[in-house]
Amino acid sequence: MTTQDQQFFDTFTLVMGGLVAVAVAILILALFQGGDSQRDARMADPAYQAKVLERIRPLGRVRLPGDEAEAAQAAVTVTAAQPVATVRTGAQVYNEACVACHGNGIGGAPKLGDTGAWGARIAQGLPVIQGHALEGYTGAQGYMPPKGGRLDMSDEEILGAVDYMLSESS
Ligand code: HEC
């Protein structure tokens, strides 16, 4: 190696070394800064705070006389209100959905309690009558809409109303 090469090599090594040192310094600074800035965010995280509160939770608590209400409250487990699935009775369905036509025989509908009008229909057999009530049909007297137009009601509810109408009309 010539002296020139040697000189270049020395300078090059020095510069590279300096650059590496600067890079490492920046890295350390960045780690330090970054770690510190995220710390506040970590501490403020509700999930983290809940964990801390759980860890430092006192094991027991002294309740003095007069604290019973609070103790009872703590013991109550809160259960969310469950919606109650209600099934309407036959009479309810009739009064909601069928009475408009079957109450007064509107449009040729057999009236509730009219044993004469119902007698011939009952003679067809229950399955036919039930099918007509659920699916609707057009007969000699007029048009009976499917489920009396109340498609939101269940088959069970409509059949309950049929039972009710038949029991009131025979
Ligand atoms: C828009 C008027 C109307 C409404 C509402 C209505 N009906 Fe009818 N329904 C009729 C008519 C009209 C007939 C007779 C059709 C015929 O035989 O010509 C009939 C006939 C019937 C029959 C006899 C079927 C047969 O085979 O003879 C049943 C059962 C019946 N309806 C059940 C119901 C029920 C249950 C409801 C309520 C959920 C209801 N209807 C609501 C008009 C109605």
Boltz pocket constraint, residues with backbone or C-beta under 6 A from the ligand:
constraints:
  - pocket:
      binder: B
      contacts: [[A, 93], [A, 94], [A, 97], [A, 98], [A, 99], [A, 100], [A, 101], [A, 102], [A, 106], [A, 107], [A, 108], [A, 109], [A, 110], [A, 121], [A, 124], [A, 128], [A, 129], [A, 130], [A, 132], [A, 133], [A, 137], [A, 138], [A, 139], [A, 140], [A, 141], [A, 142], [A, 143], [A, 144], [A, 145], [A, 147], [A, 148], [A, 149], [A, 150], [A, 158], [A, 161], [A, 162]]
      max_distance: 6.0
